[in-house]
């Protein structure tokens, strides 16, 4: 059973720090999985990107890179940031009385 100190001080301070860390971890995880696909797979996005680079198909490399950046932005900004703003809408009200 949490004490009054843990309930009012520690637990409410965790979520505002969690979401920026989650966005950062998502970005790192995405890049690591892409590198792993590049090195170890034969039918994935990373493999297709490496294959296009090896064959000097600059158009395809740029297309894959733009696709990946758009997907990362859509998930990171479109979903995680919106969820954070929704859950912590009280924070803006508290900062601007």
MARTORZA-86318 format. One record per residue: x, y, z of N, C-alpha, C in turn. Coordinates in steps of 0.05 Angstrom, whole numbers, plus 5000, padded with zeros to 4 digits. Layout:
XYZXYZXYZ/...
This chain:
501749765000500050005000501850255000/501450434981503250674980502650865003/504750985011504451185032503551445020/502851635037501951895027504152035012/506652005021508952125008509352014980/509151754976509551634950507251704931/504851714942502451764925502452054915/503252244931502952524923505452644912/507752524917510252644907511552484884/512152234889513652074869512051994845/509751874849508251754826507351964806/506252194814505352384794507652514779/510152494788512352614774513552434753/512852184752513951994733512952034704/510352054699509452064671510452304655/510752544665511852754648514652704638/516252544653518952474644518952224626/516852064628516651824613516351864583/514652054575513952084547516352194531/517852394540520252464524522252234521/522552084542524251844541523251634522/520651604521519351404503519751494474/519451754469519951844441522851804433/524651854451527451824445528151524441/527051354458527551064455526250954430/524051064422522750974397524551044373/525751274373527451354351529951174350/531151124373533550954373532850664365/530550564375529750294368529150264339/527950464327527450464298529950444282/531950604289534550594275536050334279/536050234303537349984308536049754293/533449744292532049534277532649554247/532849804237533449834209536249734202/538149794220540949694216540949394218/539549274236539448984239538148854214/536048984203534848884179536848904155/538349114155540349154133542348934133/543248854157545448664159544448374158/542048314168541348034172538947934157/537648094141535148004128535448004098/533647864085533747864056531147954043/529248054059526648134048525348354066/526848554073525748754091526349034080/525449234094525949504086528949564086/530349484107533249524109534749394086/533949154079535149004057534749154031/532249244026531649384002533149644000/533449784022535050034022537949974016/539049764028541849704022542249603993/540349453983540449363956540449593936/538649793941538550023924541150183925/542350203949544850353952547150203938/547149933940549249783927549149803896/546649823886546349843857546350133847/546950313865547150603860544450703847/542250633859539650723851538850943870/539851183865539451413883536551483887/534951463867532051523870530751333890/531351083888530150893907531150933936/533751003938534851053965533451293977/533151503962531751743972528851683978/527551523961524751453967524451293993/526251103997526150954022526751134046/528651314043529351484066527051674072/525751784052523451964057521151814069/520751564060518651404072519151344101/521651284108522251224136522051474153/522951704143522751944159519852024163/518151994143515352054146514051864166/514651614165513551424184514351484212/516951544216517951614243516551864253/516352064236515052314245512052274251/510752114235507952064240507451924266/509151724272508751584297509751754321/512151864318513352014340511852274347/511352434326509952684331506952654330/506052514310503152484306501752334328/503052124338501751954358502752014387/505351984391506452004418506152294429/506752494413506552764422503652844427/501852754410498952814414497952684440/498852434444498052294469499052444493/501652524492502852674514501352934519/500753084498499253334501496553294512/495153074504492553024515492652944544/494552774552494652684579495552904598/497153094588498253304605497253574598/494653584589493453844582493254024607/493253914630493154064655495754224659/497854134647500454264650500454544638/499254564614499154824600497355014616/495254914627493455084643494855184669/496555014680497955084704500155284699/501455264675503555454668502555724660/500155744648498955994639496356034654/496456144678493956174694492056384684/
